[in-house]
Amino acid sequence: MNIELLKPEVQQFVNENLRADISALVLKGSPFPKITAAELATQIAGRKTAERKLPLWFENEHILYPPKLNLEQTSSQITAEYKASLISGKSLADLTGGFGIDSYFFSKKVEKLFYNEMNEDLAQTVKANFTALKAANIEVNVGDGLEFLRSKTPKIDWIFLDPARRDDHGGKVFRLSDCTPDVVKHLPLLFEKANRILIKTSPLLDLKLGISELKFVAEIHILAVENEVKELLWILKKDSTSAVKIITKNFSKKEDQSFETIFEEQDQPLYSLPENYLYEPNAAIMKSQLFGKLSNYFEVKKLHQHSHLFTSEENIDFPGRKFQITEVLAFGSKELKKKFKGKKANISTRNFPIDVLSIRKKYKIKDGGSDYLFFTTNLKEEKIVLVCEKS
């Protein structure tokens, strides 16, 4: 960690070059004798990332940024704040501290926060940032979080882990047993020290597999940002035997969409031919695969078992995109080419044998405009096109 980077003139240089070509800056070299061009490039790139991902850090000119990989792996501010909303009590140990975003927001919910990080340079950088952010109740420990637990005799209220999802060669892994630390292997130790555990995992982890391996799952939270699933959060409670609660959350600039239910045997959905309105579930719900529960809760009908599109007579508040169906066309009909050849439309396919690019080429439809075309299959196994406008 180079403290020289926090000098006002250096911070001014970083701010003035946020829109500059970083490669060109590196070639010019550093104008500061005690700072390398590579160090400046890391700070500029980090601050640019913080502008969209970590506004609280971006607004503070006394923040030091780590290498790109550490920033890529960290939570966004919006998901970190959500995680903190799940926590209460006197103490929490973050065993995989990273850039400290989650630790910072957890510290607002507990009296004492124990941050653990094996990378000493990263830990020292984060410690300086905690000081800049006036987070005085965080204890920074350099070393293995599990060893910290073993050495700490008193129990704590919560343990948080975000296991590293890369192997020794830098490749991504998704199974819990392939991550570091292996949470499943160390569950006995974790529950020896705390009754409640919060785990962040890859969005690609299978929900049923996670429930099976983690055993004491009380809640699963699926977090999406702008309709892209970012995190799976697992709350484990010692000796939990009740049904698993599942909460989906999609954060967007327009609105936040939530859906909550119990993860159990799937309900049978309602089915129908297209009615007046069409609904496309957001990414968090798509990850949950709880389409039967969604159908019954909102009283919307699926178009087909494998289409994952829903319809209703009335316009309802739904956690996803909503459209009014203006026309239903048979795929292959001359009417489709007649209406849209050479014109603009937004095209989506669901349970359909032809991809979007091939459809555009076949019917000479340009991208964009206010019309939305859904190429799909109905419950009669007919290939259809739903002509829609946003509701």
Protein Blocks (a to p, Z undefined) as FASTA:
>chain_A
ZZklmpmklmmmmmmmmmpcfklmmmnopabfkbcfklmmmmmmmmmmmmmmmmmlmmpc
kbccddfklmmmpccfklmmmmmmmggcjbdcdfblmnolmmmmmmmmpmbdcdddfblm
lmmmmmmmmmmnopakbccdedjfklmmmmmmbacfbdcddddfbdfkopacfbfklpcc
dfklmmmmmmmmocbdcddddfklcfklmmmmnopacbdcdddeehiafbdcddddehia
bdcddddddddfkbccddddddddddddddddddfbccdddfklmmnopmmlmmmmnopa
cfbfklopacdfbdcddeddddddfbdcdehiaklmmmmgopacddddehiabdfklmmm
mnopaeedjbdcdddddfkopacddddddZZ
